[in-house]
Amino acid sequence: MGIDPVVSARSENPDPRIVAASESSIAQAAELLAQGKLVAIPTETVYGLAANAWDADAVRKIFQAKNRPATNPLIVHVASVERLADAIASPVDPSIAEQMSVVAGFWPGPLTVVCARGPNIPDIVTAGRSTVAVRIPSHPVVRALLSKCPFPVAAPSANPSNYVSATTARHVADGFRPGADGGASVELILDGGPCQFGVESTIISARAKGPVLLRPGGITAEELRRKFAAIGCSLSIGSDDKEEKSAKLAPGMMKLHYSPNTRLVLLHQAHDCPAGMRVGRIAFRAIDDRQASMYATVAVLSETGDLREVAQHLFSALRRFDGLSLDEIHCDVCEPTGLGAAIMDRLTRAASTS
């Protein structure tokens, strides 16, 4: 039993807003952003809903379209290390400079850093805080787009607030129907294919007393610890008792997040499918026929249990099952270490209403 083949967004769900990434469509996207419009963009993590980060009115449309709380700040994307000053305070405080050199070693890539905010970033982007979350993405399409924009781009995940993140162009189109967002329309969806990582970026906060991990993601805590140790820094882990504070400091930290409408049950131990219920099973590795026969539908995210494959396909499986009128979705779990920490962070939040 394997994963359903990926079908392109265009063939499965014709939507004139979805355009294949090309030099001309990327130029069109840059022009729309300059006009204060919203554009959905592919990144290596998940698809983002983008606006000119210097334009408060444009950014306000992101919050309107997503129905996102104003207390939840956005990640700002820049084209290169040389363009960081478009988003963060310059010069960088000397106590933070060494930490930023470590962060830069992971860029372009799925790592976001929270640091002092630059003067051109409006309050709405940062939820009024003096800090801003910034990263340099690695997806070639968004990098080409950012190189054409004379401004940084604010882009949270391209999905209605608290719902499962979008990892294909079709997911974006499904979440933002034309005319259904009170005028904050998504004008264009750049199709860059399925996302490589499938979970959002790791977020750390650069602080004088040392870096703090706020959200696990594609860059693991173990990788970060090794790099920070080389400069004599210890990486702290944000704790649950500071969750409310962290939620206002960085994106994607709300207790309820990434949630399907269907009840999600995490299989921390052996669990039979309840009789008389239509239940879907998300398995992290191949399962035997007896287990599979108990469920209305089964998705195997990796034949071998490779967590990179699990992360890449997890949100797509949750979204597909959420559209099947199931009574419950049962999902495997893994050890919360390495990439497993990001997977379990997302699943724990997704199941928080269960």
TIGUMI-730457 format. One line per field, with one value per residue (C-alpha): residue number from 1; residue in one letter; y, z, x. Coordinates in Angstrom, 2 decimals, padded with zeros to 5 digits, always signed. Layout:
// TIGUMI-730457
nr <- (NUM  ...) .
rest <- (A  ...) .
py <- (Y  ...) .
pz <- (Z  ...) .
px <- (X  ...) .
//
This chain:
// TIGUMI-730457
nr <- (1  2  3  4  5  6  7  8  9  10  11  12  13  14  15  16  17  18  19  20  21  22  23  24  25  26  27  28  29  30  31  32  33  34  35  36  37  38  39  40  41  42  43  44  45  46  47  48  49  50  51  52  53  54  55  56  57  58  59  60  61  62  63  64  65  66  67  68  69  70  71  72  73  74  75  76  77  78  79  80  81  82  83  84  85  86  87  88  89  90  91  92  93  94  95  96  97  98  99  100  101  102  103  104  105  106  107  108  109  110  111  112  113  114  115  116  117  118  119  120  121  122  123  124  125  126  127  128  129  130  131  132  133  134  135  136  137  138  139  140  141  142  143  144  145  146  147  148  149  150  151  152  153  154  155  156  157  158  159  160  161  162  163  164  165  166  167  168  169  170  171  172  173  174  175  176  177  178  179  180  181  182  183  184  185  186  187  188  189  190  191  192  193  194  195  196  197  198  199  200  201  202  203  204  205  206  207  208  209  210  211  212  213  214  215  216  217  218  219  220  221  222  223  224  225  226  227  228  229  230  231  232  233  234  235  236  237  238  239  240  241  242  243  244  245  246  247  248  249  250  251  252  253  254  255  256  257  258  259  260  261  262  263  264  265  266  267  268  269  270  271  272  273  274  275  276  277  278  279  280  281  282  283  284  285  286  287  288  289  290  291  292  293  294  295  296  297  298  299  300  301  302  303  304  305  306  307  308  309  310  311  312  313  314  315  316  317  318  319  320  321  322  323  324  325  326  327  328  329  330  331  332  333  334  335  336  337  338  339  340  341  342  343  344  345  346  347  348  349  350  351  352  353  354) .
rest <- (M  G  I  D  P  V  V  S  A  R  S  E  N  P  D  P  R  I  V  A  A  S  E  S  S  I  A  Q  A  A  E  L  L  A  Q  G  K  L  V  A  I  P  T  E  T  V  Y  G  L  A  A  N  A  W  D  A  D  A  V  R  K  I  F  Q  A  K  N  R  P  A  T  N  P  L  I  V  H  V  A  S  V  E  R  L  A  D  A  I  A  S  P  V  D  P  S  I  A  E  Q  M  S  V  V  A  G  F  W  P  G  P  L  T  V  V  C  A  R  G  P  N  I  P  D  I  V  T  A  G  R  S  T  V  A  V  R  I  P  S  H  P  V  V  R  A  L  L  S  K  C  P  F  P  V  A  A  P  S  A  N  P  S  N  Y  V  S  A  T  T  A  R  H  V  A  D  G  F  R  P  G  A  D  G  G  A  S  V  E  L  I  L  D  G  G  P  C  Q  F  G  V  E  S  T  I  I  S  A  R  A  K  G  P  V  L  L  R  P  G  G  I  T  A  E  E  L  R  R  K  F  A  A  I  G  C  S  L  S  I  G  S  D  D  K  E  E  K  S  A  K  L  A  P  G  M  M  K  L  H  Y  S  P  N  T  R  L  V  L  L  H  Q  A  H  D  C  P  A  G  M  R  V  G  R  I  A  F  R  A  I  D  D  R  Q  A  S  M  Y  A  T  V  A  V  L  S  E  T  G  D  L  R  E  V  A  Q  H  L  F  S  A  L  R  R  F  D  G  L  S  L  D  E  I  H  C  D  V  C  E  P  T  G  L  G  A  A  I  M  D  R  L  T  R  A  A  S  T  S) .
py <- (+000.00  +003.37  +007.04  +008.35  +009.86  +013.65  +015.17  +018.70  +021.39  +022.47  +019.06  +018.24  +021.61  +024.09  +027.56  +030.51  +031.94  +028.96  +029.58  +027.52  +029.30  +030.91  +034.08  +035.88  +034.65  +035.50  +039.01  +039.27  +038.21  +040.85  +043.53  +042.46  +042.60  +046.10  +047.10  +045.95  +042.70  +039.21  +036.42  +032.80  +031.57  +028.20  +027.77  +024.72  +024.42  +025.23  +027.66  +031.23  +034.02  +036.98  +040.76  +043.66  +043.71  +047.50  +048.13  +047.99  +048.04  +045.11  +043.14  +043.84  +041.88  +038.78  +038.94  +039.55  +036.70  +034.20  +035.47  +035.56  +037.13  +040.46  +039.17  +036.50  +038.05  +037.18  +035.89  +038.29  +036.78  +038.47  +037.59  +037.40  +038.19  +041.50  +042.34  +041.59  +045.31  +045.55  +043.84  +043.91  +046.67  +047.68  +047.54  +044.30  +044.44  +042.97  +040.48  +039.05  +039.25  +035.88  +034.16  +035.68  +034.27  +030.78  +031.42  +032.62  +029.26  +027.62  +030.11  +029.87  +027.31  +026.58  +028.59  +031.76  +034.07  +036.61  +039.69  +043.50  +044.98  +047.49  +050.91  +050.11  +047.17  +048.31  +047.30  +045.01  +042.63  +042.12  +042.39  +045.63  +044.06  +045.52  +042.25  +040.69  +037.08  +036.86  +034.18  +033.56  +030.76  +028.27  +027.45  +028.68  +030.22  +032.41  +033.33  +034.52  +036.48  +038.12  +039.17  +041.13  +042.89  +046.07  +045.25  +042.22  +039.95  +039.02  +035.53  +033.27  +029.88  +030.11  +028.61  +029.85  +030.54  +027.38  +025.01  +022.55  +024.30  +024.21  +022.18  +022.37  +025.12  +023.34  +023.44  +027.22  +027.50  +025.27  +027.49  +030.84  +030.76  +033.85  +036.37  +034.46  +036.59  +039.94  +041.55  +040.49  +038.38  +036.10  +037.42  +034.80  +031.39  +030.55  +026.78  +025.59  +021.96  +020.08  +021.49  +019.72  +019.79  +019.85  +021.48  +025.10  +026.58  +026.24  +029.47  +030.67  +033.91  +035.60  +037.05  +038.49  +035.67  +033.05  +031.67  +030.11  +027.54  +028.70  +026.27  +023.04  +022.64  +021.47  +022.41  +020.24  +021.30  +018.88  +020.59  +024.01  +022.95  +021.71  +024.94  +027.23  +025.19  +025.99  +029.68  +028.95  +029.41  +027.09  +026.69  +026.89  +025.34  +027.40  +025.82  +025.28  +027.65  +030.47  +029.49  +032.55  +034.83  +032.83  +032.94  +036.71  +036.58  +034.19  +032.82  +029.35  +028.99  +028.92  +025.86  +025.27  +025.14  +022.98  +021.40  +019.44  +019.70  +015.93  +014.70  +013.65  +010.81  +010.22  +006.57  +006.65  +002.97  +000.06  +001.16  -000.72  +001.11  +001.67  -000.53  +001.21  +004.26  +005.43  +006.10  +006.97  +005.83  +007.83  +005.42  +006.49  +003.17  +000.15  -001.68  -005.24  -006.21  -006.85  -003.30  -001.83  -003.77  -002.01  +001.40  +003.03  +004.44  +004.30  +006.58  +005.31  +008.33  +006.33  +002.64  +002.61  +005.17  +007.85  +010.97  +013.24  +011.54  +011.59  +015.35  +016.02  +014.17  +014.71  +017.86  +016.56  +013.39  +015.34  +017.57  +014.65  +012.71  +015.83  +015.87  +012.26  +012.71  +010.44  +010.15  +010.24  +010.30  +008.06  +009.02  +007.39  +009.20  +009.21  +010.12  +013.93  +014.13  +015.36  +015.99  +014.04  +017.06  +019.16  +016.38  +015.85  +019.60  +019.90  +016.79  +017.71  +021.11  +019.57  +017.15  +019.74  +020.02  +016.25) .
pz <- (+000.00  -000.98  -001.19  -003.72  -006.69  -006.70  -009.35  -010.50  -009.21  -012.73  -013.92  -010.69  -009.96  -012.84  -011.34  -013.46  -010.52  -010.53  -012.92  -013.49  -012.25  -015.12  -015.75  -016.92  -014.10  -011.49  -012.96  -012.85  -009.20  -008.35  -010.04  -008.16  -004.85  -005.71  -006.27  -002.77  -003.91  -002.37  -004.11  -002.98  -003.29  -003.01  -000.47  +000.53  +003.70  +002.86  +000.51  +001.77  +001.37  +000.43  +000.57  +000.47  +004.04  +003.93  +002.96  +006.05  +003.96  +001.85  +004.95  +006.49  +003.59  +004.73  +008.15  +006.53  +004.03  +006.61  +009.45  +011.41  +014.90  +014.91  +017.84  +015.64  +013.85  +010.36  +008.95  +006.62  +003.69  +002.16  -000.89  +000.68  +003.71  +002.04  +002.08  +005.79  +006.53  +004.66  +007.68  +010.72  +012.70  +011.38  +012.61  +014.48  +018.22  +018.85  +021.36  +018.59  +015.68  +016.37  +016.62  +013.30  +011.71  +012.76  +011.44  +008.11  +007.75  +007.40  +004.78  +002.28  +004.07  +006.54  +009.52  +010.86  +013.39  +015.63  +016.17  +016.42  +013.88  +011.22  +010.84  +007.60  +009.00  +010.13  +013.45  +011.82  +010.63  +014.11  +016.18  +017.56  +018.93  +018.59  +017.05  +013.65  +012.39  +009.21  +006.94  +003.53  +001.75  -000.55  -003.06  -006.47  -007.39  -004.30  -004.51  -008.08  -006.96  -004.03  -006.30  -008.41  -005.43  -003.99  -000.70  +001.63  +001.57  +004.56  +004.08  +006.64  +005.49  +002.70  +004.50  +006.62  +010.16  +012.29  +009.39  +007.91  +006.01  +002.21  +000.52  -003.07  -005.21  -005.22  -001.41  -001.62  -004.18  -002.05  +000.98  -000.70  -003.04  -005.23  -003.57  -000.27  +001.61  +001.86  -000.90  +000.31  -002.80  -003.64  -007.10  -008.23  -007.07  -008.28  -008.75  -007.75  -007.19  -003.88  -001.02  -000.16  +003.66  +004.20  +007.65  +008.47  +009.25  +012.54  +014.56  +017.00  +018.92  +018.96  +022.44  +024.31  +026.87  +024.09  +021.34  +022.16  +020.02  +019.71  +017.09  +015.73  +011.97  +009.05  +010.80  +013.92  +017.45  +017.30  +014.22  +015.80  +019.10  +017.33  +015.39  +018.34  +020.56  +018.14  +019.14  +022.83  +022.85  +024.39  +022.66  +025.05  +024.30  +024.70  +027.39  +027.47  +030.39  +028.15  +025.26  +025.41  +025.42  +022.61  +020.58  +020.46  +019.78  +016.83  +014.25  +014.42  +018.21  +019.08  +020.99  +018.36  +014.95  +011.81  +012.65  +010.30  +010.84  +011.37  +014.85  +014.91  +017.23  +017.82  +018.18  +021.13  +021.72  +019.95  +019.10  +017.24  +014.94  +016.68  +015.25  +013.08  +012.40  +009.17  +010.16  +008.13  +009.12  +008.49  +008.88  +009.05  +007.58  +005.84  +007.90  +007.62  +005.91  +009.20  +010.38  +007.01  +006.77  +009.88  +008.21  +005.51  +003.92  +004.64  +003.66  +004.14  +004.24  +003.95  +003.24  +005.50  +008.16  +006.79  +008.73  +005.85  +003.73  +006.63  +007.09  +003.36  +002.96  +006.35  +005.65  +002.26  +003.90  +006.62  +004.03  +001.81  +004.70  +005.95  +002.68  +002.92  +005.52  +008.00  +011.65  +012.81  +011.53  +013.33  +012.95  +013.95  +016.20  +016.48  +018.96  +019.33  +018.41  +015.24  +012.56  +014.74  +017.05  +014.24  +013.22  +016.77  +017.40  +014.42  +015.27  +018.94  +017.97  +015.25  +017.76  +020.53  +019.95  +020.19) .
px <- (+000.00  +001.49  +000.91  -001.57  +000.26  +000.51  -001.75  -001.07  -003.39  -004.32  -005.52  -007.38  -008.93  -008.90  -008.62  -007.52  -005.57  -003.20  -000.33  +002.79  +005.89  +007.77  +009.73  +006.60  +004.32  +006.94  +007.21  +003.41  +003.41  +006.03  +003.93  +000.78  +002.66  +003.90  +000.26  -000.69  -002.33  -002.11  -000.21  +000.19  +003.76  +005.51  +008.28  +010.29  +008.15  +004.51  +002.77  +002.63  +000.07  +002.26  +002.03  +004.47  +005.79  +006.28  +002.64  +000.40  -002.79  -001.59  -000.58  -003.99  -005.51  -003.58  -005.24  -008.63  -008.32  -007.09  -009.32  -006.06  -005.88  -004.04  -001.95  -000.33  +002.70  +003.91  +007.19  +008.99  +010.90  +013.93  +016.02  +019.48  +021.62  +022.44  +018.72  +018.19  +018.28  +014.97  +013.38  +015.64  +017.36  +020.75  +023.41  +022.78  +023.44  +026.93  +025.50  +023.32  +025.77  +027.43  +024.07  +023.04  +026.20  +025.08  +021.57  +023.00  +024.73  +021.29  +020.11  +018.60  +016.47  +013.65  +014.92  +013.29  +014.91  +013.17  +015.30  +015.07  +012.70  +013.73  +012.06  +010.20  +008.24  +004.77  +003.21  +000.65  +003.38  +004.82  +001.63  +003.06  +006.23  +009.70  +010.91  +010.31  +010.48  +012.57  +013.97  +015.56  +013.65  +015.36  +012.59  +013.82  +010.46  +010.14  +013.82  +013.31  +010.24  +012.03  +014.89  +012.38  +010.78  +012.39  +010.63  +010.51  +007.47  +005.31  +003.91  +002.22  +000.95  -001.64  -004.63  -007.53  -006.33  -005.88  -006.62  -004.12  -001.31  -001.21  +001.53  +000.22  -001.25  -004.60  -004.72  -004.42  -007.21  -009.45  -008.91  -009.46  -012.44  -012.88  -015.20  -015.34  -012.82  -014.57  -012.55  -009.08  -008.74  -005.84  -005.05  -002.54  -001.31  +002.19  +002.39  +005.85  +004.85  +004.49  +006.55  +009.78  +009.61  +005.84  +006.07  +006.71  +010.12  +011.93  +011.74  +014.37  +014.69  +018.11  +018.61  +021.58  +021.40  +021.38  +019.11  +015.74  +013.91  +010.28  +008.96  +010.47  +010.57  +012.69  +015.95  +016.22  +017.13  +020.06  +021.49  +021.09  +022.66  +025.79  +026.23  +025.57  +027.89  +030.71  +030.42  +029.91  +026.11  +023.56  +020.19  +017.24  +013.85  +010.68  +008.48  +004.72  +004.21  +005.40  +003.16  +000.93  +003.96  +005.58  +002.38  +002.69  +006.43  +006.43  +003.98  +002.44  +002.55  -001.14  -002.37  -005.06  -003.44  -003.07  -006.45  -008.72  -012.47  -012.65  -011.70  -008.05  -006.94  -003.23  -002.28  +000.11  -000.67  -002.40  -005.91  -008.65  -010.99  -014.38  -017.14  -019.70  -017.55  -015.93  -012.34  -009.29  -005.81  -002.65  +000.27  +003.91  +005.07  +003.53  +000.89  -000.42  -003.65  -005.46  -004.88  -005.71  -008.99  -010.36  -010.34  -012.44  -009.27  -005.55  -002.67  +000.88  +003.17  +006.41  +006.86  +009.93  +008.97  +011.30  +010.31  +011.29  +008.63  +006.17  +006.58  +006.36  +003.03  +001.37  -000.65  -001.82  -003.12  -004.93  -006.58  -007.61  -009.11  -010.89  -012.84  -014.06  -016.86  -015.09  -016.09  -012.47  -008.92  -006.44  -002.78  +000.49  +002.96  +006.74  +009.44  +009.62  +013.29  +014.96  +012.37  +009.94  +009.75  +008.24  +005.85  +004.59  +004.31  +001.97  -000.03  -000.45  -001.83  -004.01  -005.55  -005.99  -009.74  -010.23) .
//
